[in-house]
């Protein structure tokens, strides 16, 4: 058995810190990234760099980043846009490339996923405690806003649910079952309609793609029953999902964002400026938000408003590429764990697409980082599958 070098242990510790603290403590994410960066620089200097940095997503990622930088320097409020550059760099380049470049085997991939699930479980427990003990009406745990917590949970629940079917050890099944239950309960306590819709969409995908359809359908039905009948306030929220009158503010925001895109179609109003430019586009019609809004409550409208139409096209291209890579990886591997992980990641991406039609989780840096880490996990799993096929 090959002995682990101190620099490898440092890098892996940094990655585990990142995975665990994503929802818990933003500052620790940067600490973990710094450790990973130190390890990468050391190996680069010693010419022992680990993992390839050329990936199938390079072109859309680089173009998307370039558009972001152009939008920043062409911003209506350049100073405000420049403040977002560090998060942009950490989120896209460090999160994606450093995570991908350092997860090169199944053993460590499982450790990374476990750390991520443990962090999510603790966050969910805090959200439940917040609602039941502190009497907070809508849980937000450590993520400041209810929709941010809901968005995070909808990204991690499909992974937990998918892995639950394939882990062999009883202790692992118990942990995953506990994690799944706490996360779903916490999601219910957020009363986030976008989160619930995303969960239903992701679960529907898992029901379609998995062989254990009866269990998946049963769990989905249990969730629907609990949400619809056992919690009256949740039932009331559900009834407003497609109520145009109840969603006047969101509709007005969408109109304002579309007008921004119309006025600035090429480079947008500038990254990180929606809050400050919105008052100029605020609709006078009844039902429009009375206060400045930080975002458009839609990831595509937000990207279009701040970065222009071309950015939306590139982002859609990126998502299509990720789905294609995930599906190809699923077809190539017979490994139960890796298959379960890819299915879970695909479910997470579907949840993202649904929830972000009604929200914008990227307003929180840790969730912006988490999104790019999820993309890195798609590619890391693919690389492990290809490596295993090459060794077989």
VOPAGU-2260 file (C-alpha; in pm, 1 decimal, decimal comma):
REM VOPAGU-2260
SITE   aa  ch    i         X         Y         Z
SITE  UNK   A    0       0,0       0,0       0,0
SITE  UNK   A    1     144,3     335,8    -106,1
SITE  UNK   A    2     211,5     573,4     180,4
SITE  UNK   A    3      33,5     907,2     153,8
SITE  UNK   A    4     263,0    1209,0     130,2
SITE  UNK   A    5     202,8    1506,9     362,4
SITE  UNK   A    6     118,1    1732,1      67,0
SITE  UNK   A    7    -146,1    1483,3     -49,1
SITE  UNK   A    8    -295,3    1468,0     298,9
SITE  UNK   A    9    -300,0    1849,1     309,3
SITE  UNK   A   10    -482,9    1865,9     -23,6
SITE  UNK   A   11    -734,5    1598,9      71,7
SITE  UNK   A   12    -797,6    1764,3     408,4
SITE  UNK   A   13    -866,7    2090,4     228,0
SITE  UNK   A   14   -1117,4    1922,1      -3,1
SITE  UNK   A   15   -1296,8    1753,7     287,5
SITE  UNK   A   16   -1316,4    2087,2     469,9
SITE  UNK   A   17   -1474,5    2243,3     160,4
SITE  UNK   A   18   -1727,5    1959,8     121,4
SITE  UNK   A   19   -1829,9    1962,8     487,8
SITE  UNK   A   20   -1855,9    2338,4     538,8
SITE  UNK   A   21   -2039,0    2435,3     215,4
SITE  UNK   A   22   -2367,9    2503,3     397,0
SITE  UNK   A   23   -2224,0    2565,8     742,7
SITE  UNK   A   24   -1949,3    2827,6     734,4
SITE  UNK   A   25   -1847,1    3017,6     423,0
SITE  UNK   A   26   -1507,9    3127,5     559,4
SITE  UNK   A   27   -1402,7    2765,0     605,5
SITE  UNK   A   28   -1469,2    2697,5     236,6
SITE  UNK   A   29   -1198,6    2950,4     151,1
SITE  UNK   A   30    -964,3    2796,5     409,8
SITE  UNK   A   31   -1013,4    2456,8     249,6
SITE  UNK   A   32    -963,3    2599,4    -100,8
SITE  UNK   A   33    -642,4    2765,0      15,0
SITE  UNK   A   34    -507,0    2430,9     139,0
SITE  UNK   A   35    -594,9    2266,5    -192,6
SITE  UNK   A   36    -434,3    2553,8    -384,5
SITE  UNK   A   37    -114,4    2525,0    -178,5
SITE  UNK   A   38     -99,8    2153,6    -255,6
SITE  UNK   A   39    -154,1    2214,0    -626,9
SITE  UNK   A   40     112,0    2487,9    -644,5
SITE  UNK   A   41     360,2    2264,6    -459,8
SITE  UNK   A   42     307,8    1978,1    -704,8
SITE  UNK   A   43     325,1    2219,1    -998,3
SITE  UNK   A   44     661,7    2349,7    -877,9
SITE  UNK   A   45     783,7    1993,6    -822,6
SITE  UNK   A   46     636,0    1895,6   -1159,9
SITE  UNK   A   47     415,3    1635,1    -994,5
SITE  UNK   A   48      81,4    1792,3   -1074,3
SITE  UNK   A   49    -200,5    1546,8   -1009,9
SITE  UNK   A   50    -490,7    1515,3   -1251,3
SITE  UNK   A   51    -554,9    1673,6   -1590,1
SITE  UNK   A   52    -689,6    2025,0   -1613,0
SITE  UNK   A   53    -825,3    1977,1   -1964,0
SITE  UNK   A   54   -1192,6    1888,5   -1947,2
SITE  UNK   A   55   -1489,9    1863,8   -2186,9
SITE  UNK   A   56   -1642,9    2169,2   -2018,2
SITE  UNK   A   57   -1342,2    2397,2   -2067,2
SITE  UNK   A   58   -1477,8    2590,5   -2363,6
SITE  UNK   A   59   -1822,4    2684,6   -2224,7
SITE  UNK   A   60   -1674,3    2758,1   -1881,1
SITE  UNK   A   61   -1400,0    2982,2   -2018,4
SITE  UNK   A   62   -1639,4    3166,0   -2253,0
SITE  UNK   A   63   -1889,0    3212,7   -1968,1
SITE  UNK   A   64   -1613,1    3352,4   -1746,6
SITE  UNK   A   65   -1486,8    3586,1   -2021,8
SITE  UNK   A   66   -1840,3    3720,7   -2069,8
SITE  UNK   A   67   -1856,0    3778,7   -1694,3
SITE  UNK   A   68   -1532,7    3978,9   -1701,1
SITE  UNK   A   69   -1644,7    4182,3   -2004,0
SITE  UNK   A   70   -1974,8    4251,0   -1829,6
SITE  UNK   A   71   -1783,2    4364,1   -1522,3
SITE  UNK   A   72   -1572,7    4618,9   -1708,9
SITE  UNK   A   73   -1872,6    4734,9   -1912,4
SITE  UNK   A   74   -2090,5    4752,8   -1601,7
SITE  UNK   A   75   -2327,1    5039,3   -1522,7
SITE  UNK   A   76   -2168,5    5033,1   -1175,2
SITE  UNK   A   77   -1810,3    4906,1   -1231,3
SITE  UNK   A   78   -1707,2    4931,2    -866,6
SITE  UNK   A   79   -1994,2    4705,5    -759,5
SITE  UNK   A   80   -1916,4    4453,0   -1030,7
SITE  UNK   A   81   -1546,2    4443,9    -944,3
SITE  UNK   A   82   -1639,6    4339,3    -590,9
SITE  UNK   A   83   -1784,4    4016,6    -734,0
SITE  UNK   A   84   -1466,0    3916,5    -921,2
SITE  UNK   A   85   -1306,9    3721,8    -629,4
SITE  UNK   A   86   -1620,7    3509,2    -585,2
SITE  UNK   A   87   -1641,6    3463,5    -961,9
SITE  UNK   A   88   -1282,5    3336,1    -973,5
SITE  UNK   A   89   -1313,1    3115,0    -664,5
SITE  UNK   A   90   -1649,5    2980,3    -774,0
SITE  UNK   A   91   -1571,2    2893,6   -1131,8
SITE  UNK   A   92   -1198,9    2827,8   -1153,7
SITE  UNK   A   93   -1087,7    2717,5    -808,3
SITE  UNK   A   94   -1402,1    2522,0    -721,3
SITE  UNK   A   95   -1430,6    2342,3   -1053,1
SITE  UNK   A   96   -1070,7    2284,0   -1153,8
SITE  UNK   A   97    -912,9    2223,0    -812,4
SITE  UNK   A   98   -1185,9    1982,9    -702,0
SITE  UNK   A   99   -1179,2    1798,5   -1034,2
SITE  UNK   A  100    -799,6    1787,1   -1047,3
SITE  UNK   A  101    -769,4    1631,8    -701,7
SITE  UNK   A  102   -1051,2    1374,7    -692,3
SITE  UNK   A  103    -894,1    1098,9    -896,6
SITE  UNK   A  104   -1000,9     773,4    -729,3
SITE  UNK   A  105   -1323,5     619,2    -601,6
SITE  UNK   A  106   -1201,5     583,4    -243,0
SITE  UNK   A  107   -1146,4     955,0    -194,3
SITE  UNK   A  108   -1456,5    1042,7    -396,5
SITE  UNK   A  109   -1662,2     847,5    -139,7
SITE  UNK   A  110   -1495,1    1038,7     143,8
SITE  UNK   A  111   -1574,0    1368,6     -26,9
SITE  UNK   A  112   -1940,0    1271,8     -74,5
SITE  UNK   A  113   -1964,3    1155,2     287,6
SITE  UNK   A  114   -1825,4    1486,6     415,1
SITE  UNK   A  115   -2075,4    1671,8     197,3
SITE  UNK   A  116   -2366,8    1463,1     326,5
SITE  UNK   A  117   -2259,9    1506,5     690,6
SITE  UNK   A  118   -2248,1    1884,2     644,2
SITE  UNK   A  119   -2591,4    1877,4     482,9
SITE  UNK   A  120   -2735,4    1659,9     759,8
SITE  UNK   A  121   -2611,0    1892,0    1033,4
SITE  UNK   A  122   -2755,5    2189,3     844,6
SITE  UNK   A  123   -3091,8    2012,0     812,3
SITE  UNK   A  124   -3092,6    1928,9    1184,7
SITE  UNK   A  125   -3025,5    2295,3    1263,9
SITE  UNK   A  126   -3317,7    2394,9    1040,3
SITE  UNK   A  127   -3551,8    2150,2    1214,7
SITE  UNK   A  128   -3433,3    2266,5    1559,6
SITE  UNK   A  129   -3483,9    2626,9    1450,4
SITE  UNK   A  130   -3846,3    2560,2    1356,4
SITE  UNK   A  131   -3950,6    2327,3    1638,5
SITE  UNK   A  132   -3753,3    2468,0    1933,2
SITE  UNK   A  133   -3698,1    2834,6    1850,5
SITE  UNK   A  134   -4036,1    2875,4    1684,7
SITE  UNK   A  135   -3898,4    3022,2    1361,6
SITE  UNK   A  136   -4185,1    3002,2    1114,4
SITE  UNK   A  137   -3973,0    2925,5     807,2
SITE  UNK   A  138   -3636,3    2756,7     856,8
SITE  UNK   A  139   -3320,3    2900,2     705,2
SITE  UNK   A  140   -3058,1    2727,3     926,8
SITE  UNK   A  141   -2710,9    2865,7     848,6
SITE  UNK   A  142   -2794,7    2995,7     500,7
SITE  UNK   A  143   -2959,9    3328,0     594,1
SITE  UNK   A  144   -3259,1    3292,0     362,0
SITE  UNK   A  145   -3528,7    3024,1     335,3
SITE  UNK   A  146   -3502,2    2985,3     -43,2
SITE  UNK   A  147   -3124,8    2953,7     -20,7
SITE  UNK   A  148   -3158,9    2667,2     228,8
SITE  UNK   A  149   -3429,0    2507,3      14,2
SITE  UNK   A  150   -3212,2    2539,1    -296,7
SITE  UNK   A  151   -2919,3    2376,2    -120,9
SITE  UNK   A  152   -3131,7    2088,4       9,5
SITE  UNK   A  153   -3280,1    2017,2    -332,8
SITE  UNK   A  154   -2928,0    1976,0    -470,4
SITE  UNK   A  155   -2812,8    1727,9    -209,1
SITE  UNK   A  156   -3131,3    1524,4    -144,2
SITE  UNK   A  157   -3124,2    1346,8    -485,6
SITE  UNK   A  158   -2764,7    1235,2    -421,2
SITE  UNK   A  159   -2851,0    1097,3     -76,7
SITE  UNK   A  160   -3165,4     927,9    -207,1
SITE  UNK   A  161   -2985,5     766,3    -501,1
SITE  UNK   A  162   -2692,3     638,6    -292,4
SITE  UNK   A  163   -2930,9     487,5     -37,6
SITE  UNK   A  164   -3019,7     209,1    -282,4
SITE  UNK   A  165   -2662,2      96,0    -343,8
SITE  UNK   A  166   -2454,5     126,8     -26,3
SITE  UNK   A  167   -2383,5    -226,5     103,7
SITE  UNK   A  168   -2318,4    -160,2     472,1
SITE  UNK   A  169   -2603,6    -136,4     720,3
SITE  UNK   A  170   -2436,8     154,0     902,0
SITE  UNK   A  171   -2419,8     349,9     576,1
SITE  UNK   A  172   -2786,8     280,8     501,6
SITE  UNK   A  173   -2884,8     402,2     849,2
SITE  UNK   A  174   -2682,4     722,6     806,0
SITE  UNK   A  175   -2825,8     792,4     460,4
SITE  UNK   A  176   -3181,0     718,7     575,3
SITE  UNK   A  177   -3141,9     955,4     870,1
SITE  UNK   A  178   -2988,1    1219,9     643,1
SITE  UNK   A  179   -3266,7    1185,8     385,2
SITE  UNK   A  180   -3545,9    1212,5     643,2
SITE  UNK   A  181   -3395,7    1516,7     817,8
SITE  UNK   A  182   -3328,4    1694,1     488,3
SITE  UNK   A  183   -3682,4    1638,5     359,0
SITE  UNK   A  184   -3836,5    1752,9     689,5
SITE  UNK   A  185   -3614,7    2060,8     689,5
SITE  UNK   A  186   -3712,2    2134,9     328,6
SITE  UNK   A  187   -4079,0    2117,4     429,3
SITE  UNK   A  188   -4011,4    2360,4     715,5
SITE  UNK   A  189   -3862,4    2616,2     474,3
SITE  UNK   A  190   -4207,7    2640,0     310,9
SITE  UNK   A  191   -4026,5    2717,3     -11,8
SITE  UNK   A  192   -4252,6    2646,1    -306,7
SITE  UNK   A  193   -3961,9    2638,8    -551,6
SITE  UNK   A  194   -3787,7    2387,4    -327,0
SITE  UNK   A  195   -4090,3    2159,2    -314,5
SITE  UNK   A  196   -4138,5    2172,0    -691,1
SITE  UNK   A  197   -3769,3    2092,6    -741,9
SITE  UNK   A  198   -3791,1    1796,6    -504,1
SITE  UNK   A  199   -4093,9    1655,9    -686,8
SITE  UNK   A  200   -3915,6    1699,1   -1021,2
SITE  UNK   A  201   -3595,1    1534,2    -901,2
SITE  UNK   A  202   -3786,1    1248,5    -736,2
SITE  UNK   A  203   -3986,0    1196,0   -1054,0
SITE  UNK   A  204   -3660,0    1162,6   -1246,7
SITE  UNK   A  205   -3527,7     909,1    -994,5
SITE  UNK   A  206   -3852,9     712,5   -1012,3
SITE  UNK   A  207   -3823,4     692,2   -1391,3
SITE  UNK   A  208   -3456,3     595,8   -1405,1
SITE  UNK   A  209   -3425,2     359,3   -1107,2
SITE  UNK   A  210   -3518,7      -7,7   -1095,6
SITE  UNK   A  211   -3654,5      18,0    -740,4
SITE  UNK   A  212   -3958,1     207,6    -863,4
SITE  UNK   A  213   -4202,8      86,3    -600,1
SITE  UNK   A  214   -3989,1     215,6    -313,8
SITE  UNK   A  215   -3924,8     545,3    -491,1
SITE  UNK   A  216   -4293,1     590,9    -569,1
SITE  UNK   A  217   -4383,5     502,5    -210,1
SITE  UNK   A  218   -4144,8     759,7     -67,8
SITE  UNK   A  219   -4269,8    1025,0    -308,5
SITE  UNK   A  220   -4630,2     955,8    -210,6
SITE  UNK   A  221   -4541,3     974,5     158,8
SITE  UNK   A  222   -4380,6    1315,8     103,6
SITE  UNK   A  223   -4685,2    1441,0     -85,6
SITE  UNK   A  224   -4923,0    1316,4     187,7
SITE  UNK   A  225   -4716,4    1475,3     464,8
SITE  UNK   A  226   -4688,1    1804,3     280,9
SITE  UNK   A  227   -5047,3    1821,2     162,3
SITE  UNK   A  228   -5245,7    1700,6     462,0
SITE  UNK   A  229   -5047,9    1687,1     782,8
SITE  UNK   A  230   -4917,1    2043,8     778,5
SITE  UNK   A  231   -5200,0    2291,2     706,9
SITE  UNK   A  232   -4970,4    2592,2     658,4
SITE  UNK   A  233   -4772,6    2398,6     398,5
SITE  UNK   A  234   -5094,5    2302,6     223,4
SITE  UNK   A  235   -5184,2    2673,1     206,3
SITE  UNK   A  236   -4845,6    2754,3      50,7
SITE  UNK   A  237   -4886,9    2478,4    -206,7
SITE  UNK   A  238   -5214,7    2625,1    -327,2
SITE  UNK   A  239   -5037,1    2949,1    -423,5
SITE  UNK   A  240   -4774,3    2787,5    -647,3
SITE  UNK   A  241   -4960,4    2859,6    -971,6
SITE  UNK   A  242   -5176,1    3146,2    -841,4
SITE  UNK   A  243   -5103,0    3447,9   -1063,3
SITE  UNK   A  244   -5242,1    3693,2    -807,9
SITE  UNK   A  245   -5025,9    3551,4    -528,8
SITE  UNK   A  246   -4719,6    3569,6    -755,1
SITE  UNK   A  247   -4762,3    3925,4    -882,7
SITE  UNK   A  248   -4426,1    4033,4    -737,6
SITE  UNK   A  249   -4238,2    3755,6    -919,0
SITE  UNK   A  250   -4413,0    3832,4   -1247,0
SITE  UNK   A  251   -4331,7    4202,7   -1210,1
SITE  UNK   A  252   -3967,0    4118,1   -1136,8
SITE  UNK   A  253   -3951,4    3903,2   -1448,6
SITE  UNK   A  254   -4085,7    4191,1   -1659,9
SITE  UNK   A  255   -3822,9    4425,4   -1513,1
SITE  UNK   A  256   -3543,8    4175,5   -1582,5
SITE  UNK   A  257   -3663,8    4129,1   -1941,5
SITE  UNK   A  258   -3657,4    4504,0   -1991,0
SITE  UNK   A  259   -3297,3    4514,1   -1862,7
SITE  UNK   A  260   -3206,9    4245,6   -2117,3
SITE  UNK   A  261   -3381,6    4441,0   -2392,2
SITE  UNK   A  262   -3190,3    4759,3   -2302,4
SITE  UNK   A  263   -2852,4    4584,9   -2253,9
SITE  UNK   A  264   -2861,4    4266,5   -2467,5
SITE  UNK   A  265   -2487,4    4223,7   -2527,2
SITE  UNK   A  266   -2314,6    4256,3   -2190,1
SITE  UNK   A  267   -2601,5    4321,4   -1949,0
SITE  UNK   A  268   -2610,6    4578,3   -1671,9
SITE  UNK   A  269   -2304,2    4430,9   -1502,3
SITE  UNK   A  270   -2240,7    4143,7   -1262,5
SITE  UNK   A  271   -2364,9    4205,1    -907,5
SITE  UNK   A  272   -2561,8    4521,3    -994,5
SITE  UNK   A  273   -2924,9    4404,2   -1011,8
SITE  UNK   A  274   -3006,4    4537,1    -663,7
SITE  UNK   A  275   -2885,8    4885,4    -754,5
SITE  UNK   A  276   -3023,9    4908,3   -1109,3
SITE  UNK   A  277   -3362,4    4753,0   -1036,3
SITE  UNK   A  278   -3524,0    5075,8    -899,9
SITE  UNK   A  279   -3480,0    5227,5   -1248,4
SITE  UNK   A  280   -3686,5    4941,3   -1392,0
SITE  UNK   A  281   -3932,3    4899,3   -1108,7
SITE  UNK   A  282   -4283,7    4862,2   -1245,6
SITE  UNK   A  283   -4546,5    5113,1   -1132,3
SITE  UNK   A  284   -4820,0    4851,6   -1167,2
SITE  UNK   A  285   -5004,9    4715,2    -865,0
SITE  UNK   A  286   -4836,6    4415,2    -705,0
SITE  UNK   A  287   -4481,2    4514,2    -801,5
SITE  UNK   A  288   -4221,5    4483,4    -523,9
SITE  UNK   A  289   -4212,5    4799,7    -315,1
SITE  UNK   A  290   -3847,4    4752,0    -208,9
SITE  UNK   A  291   -3525,8    4707,3    -410,1
SITE  UNK   A  292   -3478,0    4343,3    -507,5
SITE  UNK   A  293   -3138,4    4167,4    -493,4
SITE  UNK   A  294   -3214,8    3940,4    -788,2
SITE  UNK   A  295   -3475,4    3842,5   -1047,2
SITE  UNK   A  296   -3581,5    3516,1    -879,1
SITE  UNK   A  297   -3480,9    3329,8   -1194,6
SITE  UNK   A  298   -3126,7    3220,3   -1276,2
SITE  UNK   A  299   -3165,0    3265,4   -1653,8
SITE  UNK   A  300   -3323,0    3610,4   -1626,7
SITE  UNK   A  301   -3055,8    3707,6   -1373,5
SITE  UNK   A  302   -2772,6    3593,9   -1600,3
SITE  UNK   A  303   -2934,0    3769,0   -1897,4
SITE  UNK   A  304   -2994,8    4092,2   -1708,0
SITE  UNK   A  305   -2642,2    4112,4   -1563,7
SITE  UNK   A  306   -2435,8    3946,0   -1839,3
SITE  UNK   A  307   -2643,4    3961,7   -2157,9
SITE  UNK   A  308   -2819,1    3718,8   -2390,7
SITE  UNK   A  309   -2502,2    3543,2   -2508,9
SITE  UNK   A  310   -2428,6    3442,7   -2147,6
SITE  UNK   A  311   -2765,5    3262,6   -2129,3
SITE  UNK   A  312   -2682,7    3070,7   -2447,8
SITE  UNK   A  313   -2340,8    2966,0   -2317,0
SITE  UNK   A  314   -2486,1    2863,6   -1980,7
SITE  UNK   A  315   -2748,9    2648,2   -2154,5
SITE  UNK   A  316   -2472,9    2493,0   -2367,0
SITE  UNK   A  317   -2281,8    2415,6   -2046,1
SITE  UNK   A  318   -2584,2    2244,5   -1888,9
SITE  UNK   A  319   -2651,9    2037,6   -2201,3
SITE  UNK   A  320   -2287,0    1925,2   -2203,9
SITE  UNK   A  321   -2306,5    1825,1   -1838,5
SITE  UNK   A  322   -2624,4    1622,0   -1894,3
SITE  UNK   A  323   -2464,1    1449,5   -2192,6
SITE  UNK   A  324   -2147,5    1367,2   -1995,2
SITE  UNK   A  325   -2352,5    1235,9   -1702,7
SITE  UNK   A  326   -2563,0    1014,6   -1929,4
SITE  UNK   A  327   -2258,5     877,8   -2114,5
SITE  UNK   A  328   -2086,7     802,5   -1781,5
SITE  UNK   A  329   -2397,3     620,8   -1660,6
SITE  UNK   A  330   -2395,0     398,5   -1970,5
SITE  UNK   A  331   -2024,1     322,9   -1943,7
SITE  UNK   A  332   -1995,6     206,1   -1583,4
SITE  UNK   A  333   -2121,1    -109,5   -1411,8
SITE  UNK   A  334   -1999,7       9,0   -1070,3
SITE  UNK   A  335   -2308,8      38,1    -847,2
SITE  UNK   A  336   -2176,7     326,1    -636,0
SITE  UNK   A  337   -2063,3     535,0    -932,5
SITE  UNK   A  338   -2391,6     469,8   -1114,8
SITE  UNK   A  339   -2589,2     577,0    -808,2
SITE  UNK   A  340   -2377,7     890,3    -773,5
SITE  UNK   A  341   -2422,7     991,2   -1137,5
SITE  UNK   A  342   -2799,7     934,3   -1115,6
SITE  UNK   A  343   -2808,0    1147,2    -800,3
SITE  UNK   A  344   -2605,3    1422,3    -965,4
SITE  UNK   A  345   -2838,4    1423,7   -1266,1
SITE  UNK   A  346   -3130,1    1452,7   -1022,8
SITE  UNK   A  347   -2954,9    1745,5    -855,2
SITE  UNK   A  348   -2914,5    1921,0   -1188,7
SITE  UNK   A  349   -3283,6    1873,3   -1264,6
SITE  UNK   A  350   -3368,6    2011,0    -919,6
SITE  UNK   A  351   -3144,4    2311,5    -993,2
SITE  UNK   A  352   -3321,2    2382,7   -1321,7
SITE  UNK   A  353   -3663,9    2366,9   -1158,1
SITE  UNK   A  354   -3590,7    2560,2    -838,3
SITE  UNK   A  355   -3392,8    2827,9   -1019,4
SITE  UNK   A  356   -3685,4    2909,1   -1243,3
SITE  UNK   A  357   -3825,2    3074,0    -929,0
SITE  UNK   A  358   -3514,8    3177,8    -736,8
SITE  UNK   A  359   -3145,5    3266,6    -767,8
SITE  UNK   A  360   -2927,9    3071,0    -524,2
SITE  UNK   A  361   -2605,8    3212,2    -673,9
SITE  UNK   A  362   -2664,0    3526,7    -468,6
SITE  UNK   A  363   -2498,0    3330,3    -186,3
SITE  UNK   A  364   -2126,4    3269,8    -260,6
SITE  UNK   A  365   -2120,2    2927,0     -93,4
SITE  UNK   A  366   -2400,1    2799,1    -317,3
SITE  UNK   A  367   -2237,6    2951,8    -625,5
SITE  UNK   A  368   -1927,7    2753,6    -529,1
SITE  UNK   A  369   -2137,0    2441,9    -461,7
SITE  UNK   A  370   -2286,7    2449,3    -810,8
SITE  UNK   A  371   -1943,2    2439,3    -974,8
SITE  UNK   A  372   -1830,7    2166,9    -734,2
SITE  UNK   A  373   -2126,7    1955,4    -849,0
SITE  UNK   A  374   -2012,3    1999,6   -1209,5
SITE  UNK   A  375   -1661,5    1896,0   -1103,7
SITE  UNK   A  376   -1806,1    1581,8    -944,5
SITE  UNK   A  377   -1969,3    1486,9   -1276,4
SITE  UNK   A  378   -1632,3    1506,8   -1448,7
SITE  UNK   A  379   -1440,2    1342,8   -1161,2
SITE  UNK   A  380   -1677,5    1044,8   -1172,1
SITE  UNK   A  381   -1639,5    1026,8   -1549,9
SITE  UNK   A  382   -1259,7    1030,1   -1521,8
SITE  UNK   A  383   -1262,9     753,1   -1259,8
SITE  UNK   A  384   -1487,8     541,1   -1484,1
SITE  UNK   A  385   -1257,2     594,0   -1783,3
SITE  UNK   A  386    -950,5     514,9   -1572,2
SITE  UNK   A  387   -1107,5     193,2   -1442,9
SITE  UNK   A  388   -1196,1      87,3   -1798,8
SITE  UNK   A  389    -839,8     158,7   -1906,5
SITE  UNK   A  390    -702,0     -57,3   -1626,1
SITE  UNK   A  391    -943,5    -345,7   -1689,1
